[in-house]
Amino acid sequence: MMIEEKFDGDHWAWKALEDFVAFKDMYGYVTNQSAMDSHKDSMTYFTIDPNLHHPDSASDLRNHAEKSLKSSLNHFAAQTLVSLCTTYEVALKQFFKCLFIKHPNYMHDYVGSKDGRGTVQLKELVDSGDYMGFISSLAEKASSVASKGKYKESLKRAVSICKYNQAETIFDGIKEMQEIRNRIVHEKYLPSLDIDDLQRFHSVLSSVIESLCHMGIKKGLPGRYTYVKPGTTFELKSFATVTVDNA
């Protein structure tokens, strides 16, 4: 049985960029006064009751529309940060799953009960049907455990397992992202984030994904890594991992 599980570093790098660019495009439009003036001028004011009309009604409507649109940037900046965090979560979980399938022994601390690390139930093995199916199922559960919790700690788990030298600033950056994200999600907090803040957070996430790619290459995980090494892809064939390098 061939396990089709790859760490798609290229995909996650693209998703992180997509998260940021979506906000960047909106920011560019909203902060372009010529574009804003054109948008305002396209708005028409009318009222059924003439008594409700006053000379400044049209300009008031247009100024309100501009103010409302500009103030919405904070809302979309917050949602962009949440989206960047989600990209981190799913990318890291996929990385762990691929890592555990390739190197099952790495799952030891993430399976079994608290008092029985590294142990599994016989029923799980029997129900899986075959060894590789069992490993894949176990890796799915173990990756959920390894990737959960505080971002800084979950990233450190990957770095520790792979014996990778990660800059401390990346840990601090991903920790800051999660702290703001949690307040947005759980407290309806609306932070004041500008384009520079979002660009910095995107840079942090990009660096994390780059690190995951390098760790994936180091550990021979199947996947796409042209984000860090053009032309490099690892593919699964039967139970073996081969390297295809077109560079």
Stockholm file with secondary structure:
# STOCKHOLM 1.0

chainA/1-247         MMIEEKFDGDHWAWKALEDFVAFKDMYGYVTNQSAMDSHKDSMTYFTIDPNLHHPDSASDLRNHAEKSLKSSLNHFAAQTLVSLCTTYEVALKQFFKCLFIKHPNYMHDYVGSKDGRGTVQLKELVDSGDYMGFISSLAEKASSVASKGKYKESLKRAVSICKYNQAETIFDGIKEMQEIRNRIVHEKYLPSLDIDDLQRFHSVLSSVIESLCHMGIKKGLPGRYTYVKPGTTFELKSFATVTVDNA
#=GR chainA/1-247 SS CCCCCCEEHHHHHHHHHHHHHHHHHHHHHHTCHHHHHHHHHTCCCCCSSGGGCCTTHHHHHHHHHHHHHHHHHHHHHHHHHHHHHHHHHHHHHHHHHHHHHHCGGGGGGGSSCTTSTTCCCHHHHHHHCSHHHHHHHHHHHHHHHHHCSCHHHHHHHHHHHHTCCCCHHHHHHHHHHHHHHHHHHHHCCCCCCCHHHHHHHHHHHHHHHHHHHHHHHHTTCSEECTTTSTTEEEEEETTEEEEEECC
#=GC SS_cons         CCCCCCEEHHHHHHHHHHHHHHHHHHHHHHTCHHHHHHHHHTCCCCCSSGGGCCTTHHHHHHHHHHHHHHHHHHHHHHHHHHHHHHHHHHHHHHHHHHHHHHCGGGGGGGSSCTTSTTCCCHHHHHHHCSHHHHHHHHHHHHHHHHHCSCHHHHHHHHHHHHTCCCCHHHHHHHHHHHHHHHHHHHHCCCCCCCHHHHHHHHHHHHHHHHHHHHHHHHTTCSEECTTTSTTEEEEEETTEEEEEECC
//
